Amino acid sequence: MKKILSILLILFNGLSLSAVFQVNLTVQDHVDADPGDGECDIPTGGFCTLRAAVMEANALPGLDIIVLPGDATIRLAITGSGEDSAAAGDLDITDAVSIGAFTEPTASFPTIDANGLNDRVFDVLSGSGSVTFVNFRILNGSADFNNGGAINISLDNQVAVNRVWFEDNTANSGGAIYIGPLSELSIADSVFTGNAAVSQGGALSVFSPTEIEKSTIFDNLNLNTEFQEAIYVGLDSFGPTGLTLRNSTVFDNGSSGIYSEGADLTIKNSTIAHNADRGILMNPGTQDMIDLRISNSILYFNGNNCGTGAGVNKITDNWNATTGSSFCFPGSTTTLFDDPKLTSLKVDAENWHRYYRPGFFSPVVDSAHPTQPGPGIGCDKEDQRGVVRAQDGDGNGDARCDRGAIELLEDVIFFDDLDIVY
């Protein structure tokens, strides 16, 4: 199975395989004995640490695979700064690599713990190219006077994050992830919780095109004196930027959910709820006009669901649901509710995602855009949990997508007592 998944990753990245390194020492942190010899081997011999594997992968041209062991905590402890070879401090990445536990079940995902490092975890340096992180947890990264507590992404990179849990990471900007200009970032099936930033983006700061899908962003904190957002989307004068959020839930963050300053924002089939200040805030900054596109989504019980500056083009007449003010939602297809009748917070069977599911009699059920799932204005073919859309949630014989991140299964055996209350 590991061989098959490695081949798939190679095809996905369009690169030739250089080497596969299996990390087998996790309780200690050591450098590689001879970077570039094709062997992940610490100086005492016979063991491969994550740091040694990254050093070896950097030294070999082409895509390398670093396989992390399941049911393990990988501790980083070699402190230091001012070098870019991964020998001390954060793990500097300078070449294409895929890092993860490619065959482990969720309960056995490894954890990378940087508690003893006093540094971020990964620094994807300029020109590294295609970098993939998959199936593990990152805890306690710290870039308090810099950016990206767990992952920092510099120029000219294409980074994919798939099923990674980010918790208790801190930075000046981008508590968990910071992506600078002229790169690309895609995040899927991931969780951001308990991360914090001093200036921008308690969970993420974005200055390049970024897509987040099927993910959960909650309980993140921003310590600045303004909007204190979980996700900050900033203007980049060197190239394109902007955020697309799909089939995701953003809730209970310290102040605001998403703040976009001078960058386009697209939200599709997502739920943004219970953020203390604002759900969404957009300011054109130095741009003459930026776009806000929201479709098939729910914004409810935020301090203020949505606010925009005068230079924001609101393309939002697309079957949304909101409580309170309709300022960001002009048009006849947005529905204002006193209560959209979502259930209390749910946790999936793998204790991974948190979400609000439509109640049994919720008006958001079977009320999204009538177009069948697919590209364009229609909903996506799966919800945040991977449930196929569209389901006939109201039982009228006509399957239609629900608004928000979660599609209500039509089979009543999946309902619980709180669903039936509605």
TASULHU-V185622 format. One record per helix or strand. SS is the DSSP state (h for helix, s for strand). FROM is the first residue (numbers start at 1). LEN is the number of residues. If there is no record, write none. Layout:
SS,FROM,LEN + SS,FROM,LEN
This chain:
h,2,12 + s,17,6 + s,32,1 + s,42,1 + h,50,10 + s,63,5 + s,73,3 + s,91,3 + s,97,4 + h,106,3 + s,110,4 + s,122,3 + s,129,11 + s,142,6 + s,151,3 + s,157,11 + s,170,4 + s,177,3 + s,184,5 + s,191,3 + s,196,5 + s,204,3 + s,209,5 + s,216,3 + s,221,2 + s,229,6 + s,243,4 + s,249,3 + s,256,6 + s,265,4 + s,271,3 + s,278,6 + s,290,6 + s,298,3 + s,304,5 + s,312,4 + s,321,3 + s,335,3 + s,342,6 + s,354,5 + s,382,1 + s,388,1 + h,412,3 + h,417,5
